[in-house]
Amino acid sequence: MQQTLEPLITSAWRDAWDKGDLNALDGLVADGYTRISKATGATVDITGLKAEIAAVREAFPDLRTTIDNIVEGDGTVAVFWTSTGTHIHEYLGVPATGLTVQTRGSNILVLKDGKITKETVTWDGSELLAALGIRPLRGTATPEVGDSGESPELHADLMKAFNRQFITGVTVVTTKEGETPKGLAANSYCSVSIEPPLVLICVQKTSSTYPALFSSSHLGINILGTGQRETVRVFASKAPDKFAELEWHEGPNGSPLLDGSAASLEAEIQERFQAKTHTVFICRVRHAEIDDSAPMVYKAGRFYDGGNLAEL
Ligand SMILES: Cc1cc2nc3c(=O)[nH]c(=O)nc-3n(C[C@H](O)[C@H](O)[C@H](O)COP(=O)(O)O)c2cc1C
């Protein structure tokens, strides 16, 4: 290894990771460069590396990296590094926490003619989040749930037509952001098992309720009754205070439960699976309240009286 490579690596590394000059690495890597993650097994080329750097820098814009040590071998270089940054945008599916984090890693560079041909990275983004007490979303490793592989994509209209044939109830999923109650209308509720009492709900990541749900330990699920047509409208909207006109109370762990619902439960969030645009929350029910009133029925964009169904 040439003595001259160490300052080159240090400055290119800082320029790329800390200053966002993604082309700073170009002069260091050979044609056919590959970067392998020990944590996920993912392999990327220089373009993929630049995309990874851009994603990290977007999430942690004040990123600062210290090269702790560079150990030179015969045709290889080991780089030990420490980075700190403030988590202000989504990373690995985790909405911004505002927390400043520190993480360490080591990279083994294989050199040919003074350039890097292969880089093996020992660093695990999910460990970083775990150190913060944040469980990352399942499904962040490749392939993600919902990756289509080689199969042709089903047309969206066909998928919608299929869903229109499926009858559901309507729920309002709730949580609290600090002391503020939050919630959205959702018909993706599904009972997973009775023993143990597991349920699931799918929430779109663009929902304004999503960041609060993501960081909550518990959530509420309210099955709406026939008298709550206006409640659906409000909770399917982006109204700033959806609870303003409502009577509600807290479950044992603080989740908002809507008065007048056909049934309400509070559940502990146990898993969060990443599925492209949505996150699937798997929850263990800890508390349930059942009312005699008839549930609302939803089919193909319309709402029906669940107390007035004709039995087959
Ligand atoms: C009947 C019905 C069912 C819905 N089901 C879901 C659902 O399962 N998951 C979801 O993320 N959004 C669902 N939505 C859409 C959300 O309620 C809607 O996007 C809402 O504006 C989100 O509010 P927020 O951004 O304030 O959280 C549904 C809407 C309706 C009317």
Ligand as a Chemical Component Dictionary entry (heavy atoms), coordinates in Angstrom:
data_LIG
# 
_chem_comp.id                   LIG 
_chem_comp.type                 NON-POLYMER 
_chem_comp.pdbx_formal_charge   0 
_chem_comp.three_letter_code    LIG 
# 
loop_
_chem_comp_atom.comp_id 
_chem_comp_atom.atom_id 
_chem_comp_atom.alt_atom_id 
_chem_comp_atom.type_symbol 
_chem_comp_atom.charge 
_chem_comp_atom.model_Cartn_x 
_chem_comp_atom.model_Cartn_y 
_chem_comp_atom.model_Cartn_z 
_chem_comp_atom.pdbx_ordinal 
LIG C1  C1  C 0 -63.257 3.617  4.703 1  
LIG C2  C2  C 0 -61.842 4.100  4.760 2  
LIG C3  C3  C 0 -60.825 3.209  5.033 3  
LIG C4  C4  C 0 -59.482 3.631  5.108 4  
LIG N1  N1  N 0 -58.525 2.717  5.435 5  
LIG C5  C5  C 0 -57.248 3.120  5.586 6  
LIG C6  C6  C 0 -56.258 2.202  6.040 7  
LIG O1  O1  O 0 -56.527 1.040  6.317 8  
LIG N2  N2  N 0 -54.975 2.654  6.169 9  
LIG C7  C7  C 0 -54.640 3.950  5.881 10 
LIG O2  O2  O 0 -53.455 4.294  6.015 11 
LIG N3  N3  N 0 -55.552 4.842  5.450 12 
LIG C8  C8  C 0 -56.848 4.455  5.312 13 
LIG N4  N4  N 0 -57.795 5.356  4.915 14 
LIG C9  C9  C 0 -57.390 6.710  4.544 15 
LIG C10 C10 C 0 -57.108 7.633  5.745 16 
LIG O3  O3  O 0 -58.195 7.627  6.643 17 
LIG C11 C11 C 0 -56.898 9.062  5.223 18 
LIG O4  O4  O 0 -55.764 9.058  4.373 19 
LIG C12 C12 C 0 -56.728 10.110 6.316 20 
LIG O5  O5  O 0 -56.794 11.389 5.710 21 
LIG C13 C13 C 0 -55.411 9.996  7.057 22 
LIG O6  O6  O 0 -55.394 11.027 8.008 23 
LIG P1  P1  P 0 -54.040 11.569 8.656 24 
LIG O7  O7  O 0 -53.099 11.882 7.543 25 
LIG O8  O8  O 0 -54.457 12.767 9.468 26 
LIG O9  O9  O 0 -53.530 10.461 9.536 27 
LIG C14 C14 C 0 -59.148 4.974  4.856 28 
LIG C15 C15 C 0 -60.172 5.887  4.560 29 
LIG C16 C16 C 0 -61.502 5.460  4.515 30 
LIG C17 C17 C 0 -62.599 6.452  4.221 31 
# 
loop_
_chem_comp_bond.comp_id 
_chem_comp_bond.atom_id_1 
_chem_comp_bond.atom_id_2 
_chem_comp_bond.value_order 
_chem_comp_bond.pdbx_ordinal 
LIG C1  C2  SING 1  
LIG C2  C3  SING 2  
LIG C2  C16 DOUB 3  
LIG C3  C4  DOUB 4  
LIG C4  N1  SING 5  
LIG C4  C14 SING 6  
LIG N1  C5  DOUB 7  
LIG C5  C6  SING 8  
LIG C5  C8  SING 9  
LIG C6  O1  DOUB 10 
LIG C6  N2  SING 11 
LIG N2  C7  SING 12 
LIG C7  O2  DOUB 13 
LIG C7  N3  SING 14 
LIG N3  C8  DOUB 15 
LIG C8  N4  SING 16 
LIG N4  C9  SING 17 
LIG N4  C14 SING 18 
LIG C9  C10 SING 19 
LIG C10 O3  SING 20 
LIG C10 C11 SING 21 
LIG C11 O4  SING 22 
LIG C11 C12 SING 23 
LIG C12 O5  SING 24 
LIG C12 C13 SING 25 
LIG C13 O6  SING 26 
LIG O6  P1  SING 27 
LIG P1  O7  DOUB 28 
LIG P1  O8  SING 29 
LIG P1  O9  SING 30 
LIG C14 C15 DOUB 31 
LIG C15 C16 SING 32 
LIG C16 C17 SING 33 
# 
